[in-house]
Amino acid sequence: MPLLQINTNKAIKDIDQLASEASRLTAEMLGKPESYVMVEISADSVLTFAGTNEPCAHLKLKSLGLDEDQTTAYSETLCQFITQHLEIPGSRIYIEFSSPARHMWGWDDGTF
C-alpha cells in the first residue's frame, strides 16, 4: 500500500539498486511490510526548480494511514536519502504526502 515515487532530472546509473534501497527505507520508515511497498523512479526527467535545471527531485509518498504528525520526520529521512544517493540538496527537493481513504486504494481485485 505505500507508494514512493521519485522523479529527478538527474541520470541514475544503478536505478534498480536505488529502487531496492528506497523500498527497504520506505517499509522501515512507515513500519509496514516491504511486500506491500511499491517504488517508482523516473530519472533524467525535464524538471526545473527556482528557474534552473540544476539537479532537483520531486517525491510523492502515499500510504494508507499516513501519520500526518510524522511528515517532518519523513521529509528529513527522504531528503537525506536523496542527498546521499543522488547528491541533490534538500533545498532542491519537494515531497508530497498523501493518505487516501481505504476504499480509494485498489489492489488484488478489490480495495483495502
N, C-alpha and C positions, 0 to 999 in steps of 0.2 A: 503493500500500500504506500510506502514512502517512494516518492519520485524526486530525484535530484537531477535537474537539467543544468548543464554548464555550456554557455555559449561564449566564445572568445575569438578575438581577431588574431590570436597567435597560432602558428602552426604547432602541432604536438607530435613529437617523434614516436613515443610509445603510448598511443592513446588507449590501447587495451589495458595496459598496466595502470594507467591513471584511472580508468573506469573501475577496475577491481579495487584499487585503494579507496576511491570515493565511495564505493558500495559498502566496504567494511566500515569506513568512517561514519557514514550515514546511519547504518544499523547501530553502531556503538553509541553515537551521539543521541539518537532517539530512543534507545533501549528497545528496539524492535528486531525480530529475526531477519537476518540478511536474506533469507529465502523469499521475503516479500519486497525487497528493495529493488528499484529499477533506477539505472543511471543512464542518462542520455548526454552525449558530448558532441557539440558542434564546434569544430576548430576552423581556423583560417576564414572566419566569417567577416563580413563587412560590418564593422562596429566603429563608431566614433564616440568619444566621451570628452566633454569640455572642449569641443571643437577640434580635437586632434584624433589621429588614428594611432596614437601611442598604444601599447598593449593595455587592454581592458577586458573585463568579463562581466557577464550578466548571468546570474544564477537564479533558479527557481527551486524552492523546496516546498513540496506539497505532501501532506501526510494527514491521515485521519487522526483527530485528537491532538493536533499540534499544540503544544503548550505555549500560549502567547506570552507568558511570563518568562520564557526561556529564549525568545528570539534574539536578544542581545548576545547571549552566550553562543547560540547557533551561528550568529553572524561572525563572532570572533573566531570560532572554530573553522568555519568555512573560508573566511578571508585568509587565515593563517595557512590553511591547506593550499589554497590557490597561490598565495605568495610563495610558499615553499616549493611547489611543483612547477609553477608557470612563471615565477618571478614577476608577478603583477602586484603592485602595491594595493593595499586595502582601499586607498583613496580613489582607486580606479575600478572598483568592483561594486555593482549593485546586486542586491539579493531581494527577491520577492518571496514572502512566506504565505502559504495558504493552507487552510484546513477545511476541506469540503465536507458536507454532510454525507453520512454513510451511504445514503440512497443515491448520491451523485457520483459514486466511485464504483465502476463496474469491474468485475473480474470473474472468470470461470463460469460464464453463462448467467451471472447474477450480479448482485451488488453486495457490499459489506453491510 
